[in-house]
Amino acid sequence: MSKFEIIGYEEGMEFNERPTISYWQDTWRSLQKNQVAMGALLVLILLTIMAIIGPNLRGYDYINMDIAQKNKSCSATYWFGTDRLGRDLFSRVWAGARVSMIIALVATTLKLFMGTFYGAMMAHFGGWVDDALMRIIEVIDSLPSLLLTILIMMVLGKNLFSLLVALSITAWCNTARQARGMIKQLKEAEYVSAAEALGAGPLRIILKHYIPNMLGILLLDASTSIPSFIFMEAGLSFLGIGLIPPEISLGVLISQGQQAMDFYPTQLFFPCVVLCIIVMAFNLLGDGLRDALDPRLRN
């Protein structure tokens, strides 16, 4: 007779083992339970599809002018009407949304890339390197971001490249601080010490060990940065600091619609609605990701 006996087990019965799931599978399962976040994700997918196919969906030229069709109201022919130069507003709104989203995605990528590696260098080397690099961040943060943006746009010109530089020049500092704090904790892990003992260089340790363990933080940072950049681009273009016609973006369309809002309010209404929906969807998805990525915030 065996020393231990399994209670409730009979000969021939099979054990039902609980399947193991990874951290990302658990995060996705938690996110699926958040109906608001999943709704926001669905809206973002639809908006992305419209930003890709929307400018050519109606078959109208959204760049060249047709004065004979200027300032048309909403109709079966022109769903959003036309602007003061006779261009289809439906196509222009989605073309502007595509440009605004691309700008936000590129600026967010630059922010995460610069901030992550800068923070990793501070935390990994420490000592005087950490102190010197942190002083640089403090100097950059002490400069008024709006004033710095205006100066960059004046020097480099009002174009897409200068706008990306202006949006990214200070935004990476917060990411660098987050990466520094996270990596200071990861640096004490045994697998990092083992990699250093085996002769792994700083770049390999950053790419192989630090960044994979920071993906949750970086993903959350990206989900909150994208709507912020979209809103910043729209605000700068509306004030005449960012992109200017003939460039198309939501900010440019809102600026042009504001000039005609007294007589043709739809030219302002539709770009504003699309901008608000995009920003709200990203913010709601970001809140859902924050709850799903942090086990302490789950119900």
C-alpha positions as CSV (number, residue, x, y, z in Angstrom):
1,M,0.0,0.0,0.0
2,S,1.4,3.4,-1.0
3,K,2.2,5.9,1.7
4,F,0.0,8.6,0.1
5,E,-3.4,8.3,-1.4
6,I,-5.2,10.6,-3.8
7,I,-8.7,11.3,-2.4
8,G,-11.5,11.3,-5.0
9,Y,-9.5,9.5,-7.6
10,E,-10.6,6.3,-9.2
11,E,-8.8,4.0,-11.5
12,G,-9.1,5.1,-15.1
13,M,-9.9,8.7,-14.4
14,E,-7.9,11.4,-16.2
15,F,-6.5,14.5,-14.6
16,N,-7.6,17.8,-16.1
17,E,-4.6,20.0,-16.0
18,R,-5.0,23.8,-16.3
19,P,-3.2,25.0,-19.4
20,T,-0.4,27.5,-18.8
21,I,-0.7,30.9,-20.4
22,S,1.9,33.5,-21.0
23,Y,1.8,37.1,-19.7
24,W,0.7,38.5,-23.0
25,Q,-2.1,35.9,-23.3
26,D,-3.3,36.8,-19.8
27,T,-3.2,40.5,-20.8
28,W,-5.2,39.9,-23.9
29,R,-7.8,37.9,-22.0
30,S,-8.1,40.7,-19.4
31,L,-8.4,43.3,-22.2
32,Q,-11.2,41.3,-23.8
33,K,-13.2,41.6,-20.6
34,N,-13.1,45.4,-20.9
35,Q,-15.9,46.2,-23.3
36,V,-15.1,49.9,-23.5
37,A,-11.5,49.2,-24.5
38,M,-12.5,46.6,-27.0
39,G,-15.0,49.0,-28.5
40,A,-12.3,51.6,-28.7
41,L,-10.0,49.1,-30.4
42,L,-12.7,48.3,-33.0
43,V,-13.3,52.0,-33.7
44,L,-9.6,52.5,-34.2
45,I,-9.5,49.6,-36.7
46,L,-12.3,51.1,-38.6
47,L,-10.7,54.6,-38.5
48,T,-7.5,53.1,-39.8
49,I,-9.2,51.4,-42.6
50,M,-11.0,54.6,-43.6
51,A,-7.8,56.6,-43.4
52,I,-6.3,54.1,-45.9
53,I,-9.2,53.8,-48.4
54,G,-11.3,56.9,-47.5
55,P,-9.5,59.4,-49.6
56,N,-10.2,57.3,-52.8
57,L,-13.5,55.8,-51.7
58,R,-15.7,58.4,-53.5
59,G,-13.4,58.7,-56.5
60,Y,-13.2,62.5,-56.2
61,D,-9.9,64.5,-56.5
62,Y,-9.3,66.0,-53.0
63,I,-6.3,68.1,-54.1
64,N,-7.2,69.9,-57.3
65,M,-9.7,72.7,-57.3
66,D,-13.2,72.8,-58.9
67,I,-14.6,76.3,-58.3
68,A,-17.9,75.3,-59.8
69,Q,-18.6,73.0,-56.9
70,K,-17.4,75.2,-54.1
71,N,-19.2,75.3,-50.7
72,K,-21.7,72.6,-51.4
73,S,-23.7,71.3,-48.5
74,C,-24.0,67.6,-47.5
75,S,-25.7,65.5,-50.2
76,A,-25.7,62.1,-51.8
77,T,-23.0,63.3,-54.2
78,Y,-20.8,65.0,-51.6
79,W,-21.3,63.2,-48.2
80,F,-19.5,65.9,-46.2
81,G,-20.0,68.7,-48.8
82,T,-17.2,70.6,-50.4
83,D,-14.8,73.3,-49.3
84,R,-14.3,76.9,-50.5
85,L,-12.3,75.6,-53.5
86,G,-14.7,72.9,-54.6
87,R,-12.8,69.9,-53.2
88,D,-14.6,66.9,-51.7
89,L,-14.5,67.3,-48.0
90,F,-15.1,63.6,-47.2
91,S,-12.0,62.6,-49.1
92,R,-10.0,65.5,-47.6
93,V,-11.0,64.6,-44.0
94,W,-9.8,61.0,-44.3
95,A,-6.6,62.2,-46.1
96,G,-6.0,64.6,-43.3
97,A,-6.7,61.8,-40.7
98,R,-4.2,59.6,-42.4
99,V,-1.5,62.3,-42.3
100,S,-2.2,63.1,-38.7
101,M,-2.1,59.4,-37.7
102,I,1.2,58.8,-39.6
103,I,2.8,61.9,-37.9
104,A,1.7,60.6,-34.5
105,L,3.0,57.1,-35.1
106,V,6.3,58.3,-36.4
107,A,6.7,60.8,-33.6
108,T,5.8,58.1,-31.0
109,T,8.3,55.7,-32.5
110,L,11.1,58.3,-32.3
111,K,10.1,59.1,-28.8
112,L,10.2,55.5,-27.6
113,F,13.5,54.7,-29.5
114,M,15.3,57.8,-28.2
115,G,13.9,57.6,-24.7
116,T,14.4,53.9,-24.2
117,F,18.0,53.8,-25.3
118,Y,18.9,57.0,-23.5
119,G,17.3,55.8,-20.2
120,A,19.0,52.4,-20.7
121,M,22.4,54.0,-21.0
122,M,21.8,56.0,-17.8
123,A,20.7,53.1,-15.8
124,H,23.2,50.5,-17.1
125,F,26.4,52.6,-16.7
126,G,25.3,54.7,-13.7
127,G,27.8,56.9,-11.9
128,W,29.0,60.0,-13.6
129,V,27.4,58.9,-16.9
130,D,24.0,58.8,-15.2
131,D,24.5,62.2,-13.6
132,A,25.7,63.8,-16.8
133,L,22.9,62.5,-19.0
134,M,20.3,63.4,-16.3
135,R,21.5,67.0,-16.3
136,I,20.9,67.1,-20.1
137,I,17.3,66.0,-19.6
138,E,16.8,68.6,-16.9
139,V,18.1,71.3,-19.2
140,I,15.8,70.2,-22.0
141,D,12.8,70.0,-19.7
142,S,13.6,73.5,-18.4
143,L,13.0,75.0,-21.9
144,P,9.4,76.0,-22.8
145,S,8.3,73.3,-25.2
146,L,6.0,75.6,-27.2
147,L,8.7,78.2,-27.6
148,L,11.2,75.5,-28.7
149,T,8.7,74.2,-31.2
150,I,8.1,77.6,-32.7
151,L,11.8,78.2,-33.0
152,I,12.4,74.8,-34.7
153,M,9.5,75.4,-37.2
154,M,10.9,78.9,-38.0
155,V,14.5,77.6,-38.6
156,L,13.6,74.4,-40.5
157,G,10.5,75.6,-42.2
158,K,6.9,74.5,-41.9
159,N,7.1,71.0,-43.3
160,L,6.6,67.5,-42.2
161,F,10.2,66.8,-41.2
162,S,10.5,69.9,-39.0
163,L,7.2,69.1,-37.4
164,L,8.4,65.6,-36.5
165,V,11.6,67.1,-35.0
166,A,9.6,69.7,-33.1
167,L,7.2,67.1,-31.7
168,S,9.9,64.7,-30.7
169,I,12.6,67.1,-29.4
170,T,11.4,67.1,-25.8
171,A,8.8,64.3,-25.6
172,W,11.4,61.5,-25.2
173,C,12.6,62.9,-21.8
174,N,9.7,61.4,-19.9
175,T,10.2,58.0,-21.6
176,A,13.9,58.1,-20.7
177,R,13.0,58.7,-17.0
178,Q,10.6,55.7,-17.0
179,A,13.2,53.5,-18.8
180,R,15.9,54.5,-16.3
181,G,13.7,53.7,-13.3
182,M,12.6,50.4,-14.7
183,I,16.1,49.3,-15.8
184,K,17.6,50.2,-12.4
185,Q,15.4,47.4,-11.0
186,L,16.1,45.0,-13.8
187,K,19.8,45.6,-13.5
188,E,19.9,43.7,-10.2
189,A,18.3,40.6,-11.7
190,E,20.4,37.4,-11.8
191,Y,20.1,36.9,-15.5
192,V,21.6,40.3,-16.2
193,S,24.6,39.5,-13.9
194,A,25.0,36.2,-15.7
195,A,25.0,37.9,-19.1
196,E,27.7,40.3,-17.9
197,A,29.7,37.5,-16.5
198,L,29.6,35.7,-19.9
199,G,30.9,38.8,-21.6
200,A,27.8,40.3,-23.1
201,G,28.2,43.9,-24.1
202,P,25.9,46.8,-23.0
203,L,24.0,46.8,-26.4
204,R,23.2,43.1,-26.2
205,I,22.1,43.4,-22.6
206,I,19.8,46.3,-23.5
207,L,18.3,44.6,-26.5
208,K,18.2,41.0,-25.1
209,H,17.2,41.6,-21.5
210,Y,16.1,45.1,-20.7
211,I,13.7,46.0,-23.6
212,P,11.8,42.7,-23.7
213,N,11.0,43.1,-20.0
214,M,9.8,46.7,-20.6
215,L,7.4,46.0,-23.5
216,G,4.4,46.5,-21.3
217,I,5.5,49.9,-20.1
218,L,6.5,50.9,-23.7
219,L,3.2,49.8,-25.1
220,L,1.3,51.8,-22.5
221,D,3.5,54.8,-23.2
222,A,2.8,54.5,-26.9
223,S,-1.0,54.2,-26.4
224,T,-1.0,57.5,-24.5
225,S,1.5,59.3,-26.7
226,I,-0.3,58.8,-30.0
227,P,-3.4,60.8,-29.1
228,S,-1.3,63.5,-27.5
229,F,0.8,63.9,-30.7
230,I,-2.4,63.9,-32.9
231,F,-3.8,66.7,-30.7
232,M,-0.5,68.6,-30.7
233,E,-0.2,68.4,-34.5
234,A,-3.8,69.7,-34.9
235,G,-3.2,72.5,-32.4
236,L,0.0,73.6,-34.1
237,S,-1.5,73.5,-37.6
238,F,-4.6,75.3,-36.4
239,L,-2.4,78.1,-35.0
240,G,-0.4,78.3,-38.3
241,I,2.8,77.0,-36.7
242,G,2.6,73.4,-38.0
243,L,1.7,72.2,-41.5
244,I,0.3,74.8,-43.9
245,P,-1.7,74.4,-47.2
246,P,-1.4,72.7,-49.6
247,E,-0.4,70.1,-47.0
248,I,-3.4,68.2,-45.6
249,S,-4.0,67.3,-42.0
250,L,-6.8,67.5,-39.5
251,G,-5.3,70.6,-38.0
252,V,-5.1,72.3,-41.4
253,L,-8.7,71.3,-42.2
254,I,-9.9,72.7,-38.9
255,S,-8.0,75.9,-39.4
256,Q,-9.7,76.3,-42.9
257,G,-13.1,75.3,-41.5
258,Q,-12.8,77.9,-38.8
259,Q,-12.5,80.6,-41.4
260,A,-15.8,79.6,-43.0
261,M,-17.7,78.4,-39.9
262,D,-20.2,81.4,-39.9
263,F,-21.7,80.4,-43.2
264,Y,-20.6,76.8,-43.8
265,P,-20.3,75.1,-40.3
266,T,-20.0,71.6,-41.7
267,Q,-16.5,72.5,-43.0
268,L,-15.4,72.8,-39.4
269,F,-17.7,70.2,-37.9
270,F,-16.6,67.0,-39.7
271,P,-12.8,67.4,-39.2
272,C,-13.4,68.2,-35.5
273,V,-15.6,65.1,-35.1
274,V,-13.1,62.8,-36.6
275,L,-10.3,64.3,-34.5
276,C,-12.3,63.9,-31.3
277,I,-13.2,60.3,-32.1
278,I,-9.6,59.3,-32.9
279,V,-8.2,60.9,-29.7
280,M,-11.0,59.5,-27.5
281,A,-10.6,56.0,-28.9
282,F,-6.8,56.0,-28.2
283,N,-7.4,57.3,-24.7
284,L,-10.0,54.7,-23.9
285,L,-7.8,51.9,-25.3
286,G,-4.9,53.3,-23.3
287,D,-6.9,53.1,-20.1
288,G,-7.9,49.5,-20.9
289,L,-4.3,48.6,-21.6
290,R,-3.2,50.2,-18.3
291,D,-5.6,48.0,-16.4
292,A,-4.8,44.9,-18.4
293,L,-1.0,45.2,-18.1
294,D,-0.9,45.9,-14.4
295,P,-2.3,42.9,-12.4
296,R,-2.8,45.3,-9.4
297,L,-5.5,47.2,-11.3
298,R,-7.5,44.2,-12.4
299,N,-10.8,43.4,-10.7
